Amino acid sequence: MEKITISRKFTRLATKDFVITANQSNYESEIATYIVPAKRMIEIPNDFIGLKLMTGERFTFTTGTAETTKTLTLTYPIARDTLIDLKGANVIVVKNTPTPRVEWAVANYTVTEPKTVALSGLTSGTAYTFDVYYLFGTGSANITVVSADETAKTKILEGAIRKINMLNQEDVRVGLKPGMVGLCIPERYKIQIRVITAAPIVFYDPTTDSGAKSPYARESFIELPVDVSSLLQWPENIERYAKQQLMAL
């Protein structure tokens, strides 16, 4: 039997490697898609996945005479990650108008769980628009692998968004681990992050501030560990085998 030598390189697919799209309310939606490049093979190793999902809400109001504070009630409960600060990380407040658009100082707001943000430092008699980005706790998420012809698929991770967002992903005892370790994902196959939630998902992007991307959604990210190799090093029938893995044959 011919001996096969495969040279693998470990890497982590990050948010920037995925095509980000807005989700549909309460309908299973692909919010991030990665297509394996030509002549490449990806394998899922036994390593921890990094995944956090933030939503964003807009609040518009006008302060009254002598009013310099305002209490905002979020639509969804905060899913607090205790490894990061509650203000400025779990919850990030941005003043949209009056311009310029800037992050609101953490000294000028308080957060009370499950879903209250109290603003201070406002100017009376002023029209404001604020955006609040936060780790939230409703709905479900999964990571799905789809064959090139879209006739076969399998999930390598699935869970409640609340649990994923609150999870200490640095703890080796409870961190996110993939199912289907060793799964082969050849060229043109897709890796997708999918959600079912009414909340709009917003991912961190340092240069884009619209739709499903924002530089203020700093705690919303993907870090998927993978082993990458050349498809040319694999046997000719590997794509058929990969599809059988997805179909659990």
N, C-alpha and C positions, 0 to 999 in steps of 0.2 A: 504494500500500500504506500502510495506517495505521501511523504511527510510534508506537512504544510507549516510554514513559518509566517506568523502574523505579527506585525509590528504595531502595537497599540500606543496611543498617546492619550493620557488622561486630561480632561479639561472640564470646564463647567459652562454650559450654555446659560447665558445671562439674558436679562430682559431685552437688551439691545439686539440680540440674535433672533428674536421672534418678531413676527408681524403682529402688531397690536390692533385690535378692532373693538368697537363698543359692543357691549352685550345687550340682548333684548330682555326686557323685564319678564321675569318668571318663566323663561323659556331656555332650554339648554343651548348655550351659546359658546362659540369658540372665541375666546378673548385674546388668545395668543397662539400663533402657529409657527412652527419651525419645519422647513422642508429639508430633508437630508440632501446635501449637494451631490452632484454626479460623481460617480466612481468612489463613493465613500460608504463606509459601514459604521454604524454606531451601535454600541452595546451598553446595556444598563448595568452598572456595577453596584456592588453592595456598599453604597455610601449615602450620606444624608442629603436630602433635598431641602433647599431653601425656598420657601414660598410664603408670601404675605400679600394680602389683598386689602386695599383701601377703597373707600367710596368718597364721593365729594358731593356736598350740598351747598346751594346758594341761598342766602338770606338777604332780603331787601327791606329796608325800613328807614324811617326818618325820625330822628330824635326830636323830642318836644322841647319846649322852653325850659331851660335849666336841667335838661336830662342829659347825663353824661355816661349812663350805663344802659346795657340792654342784655336781656336773657334770651338765649336761643335754645330751642328744644330740637334735638336731632331726631330724624325719622327712625333710625335704627340704634339699638344699644351698642355701646362701645365694647369691643372685645379686646381687653387690655393685655398687652404683652409686658410683663413685669420687668423684663430685662432692659427696657428703654423708658425714658421719661414719659409721664402722662401728657404733660404739655410740651409741645414742640416736637413730638415723635408719634405717640399714639394718636394725638389730636394736634392738628396743625391749622392755624387760623390765618387767613389771608384777606387783607382789605383790597377789594377790587375797585371800588369808587368811594369817595373822590380819588382820582388818579394822583400819583402813580400807584400801580398794583404792587403791594409790598406785603411781606409777612408781618403779621401783628405781633408785637413784642409779648413774650410769655408773661411778663410782669403785668400785662394789661388784660389778662383773662384768666378765669378759673374754670376748671372742669370738674363736674360732679357726676359720678356714675349713677344710673346707667347711661344718661344721654342729655346732659345739660351743660351748656357753655355760656358763661356769664362774661360779657365784655365790659371793660372799663376804659377810661381815657378817651372817650368820645367827645365830640364837640356838639353842643346843643344846637337844635334847629338845622341839622345837616342831614342830607339824604345819603345813605350808605348802602353799599352792596358788599357783603362778606361771603367768602367761600370757606367752608370747613372741610378738611380732609381728615379721615379717621379710619382706624382699623375697626371694622364693624362685625356684628355677629348674627347674620341671618343667611340662610341658603346653604348650598353645597358646592363643592369644587372637585374636579378630577383632572388627572393627566391621562390622556388617551393617545394611543399610537394607532394610526390608520394606514392601511396598505396603499400603494400607489394607485391602484384601480378603485380604491374606496369600497371594496367588497369584504374586507376583514378589518377588525379593530379589537383592541383590548385596553383595559385600564390598568395603569401601573401605580396609580394612587387615587384614592377617593376618600372624602371626609367632609364633615361640616365646616363651613367657613369659620364659624366661631371657634371651634377647636383648633383649627390650623393657625388662626391669627393669635390665639392665646398661648399656643404651645411654645415651650422653651426648646427651640430647635437646636440649641447648642448642647443640650443634655443628651448624652449617648444612650441613656435609658429610655427616653421618650421621643427623641427626634424623629423627623419624617424619613421613613425608609421606603423604597419602592417595592412593589410586588414585581414578579416576573424578572428577578435578577438574572442577568445573562441574556435577556431578550435581544435578538438581532434585528436591527432596523436599517435596511439598506437604502440606497439612493431613491429619491422621490417619495419615500414614505414620509408621513407627517407626524409630528409630535405636537399635540394641542393641549392647552389649558382650557377647560370648559367649566362653566358655572351655571347654576340655576339659582337666581336671586332677583329680587325686585330692585336691589340697589345697583346703581351704575358703578362699574369698576373703573378705577383710575390708576394707571401705572406710573412709576417714576420715569421721567425723561428729562435730561438736563437741558435740552434745547427746545422742546415743544411744550406749549402751554395751552392746549385746547383739546376738547373731546376726551378721549380715554387716556391722555398723557398730560403730565404736569411735572415741573421741577419741584413742586411743593409736596407731591405725594411720595416723600422720601422713603417711607417704610413699606412701599408696595413694589414687590420685585419677584423675579424668578431666578433661581440658581439650580440648574439641573445637572448633576454630575454624569458624565458619559465617557466611555472609551471610544476613541476614533481610530479607524484603520482604513487602509486602501481596499476597496472592493475587489481589486484585481488579485489580491492575495488569497481570496476565499475560493472555494470550489464553485464550479459553474452552477450547481443546483442550489446555491445558498438562498437565493431569492424565493424559491419554492418552499424551502425549509422555514424561512422567516415568516412567510404567509401562514404556514401550518401552525407555527407558534401562536400567531394572533388568533387563529381559529380554534386553538387548543385541541388539534387533531393528534 
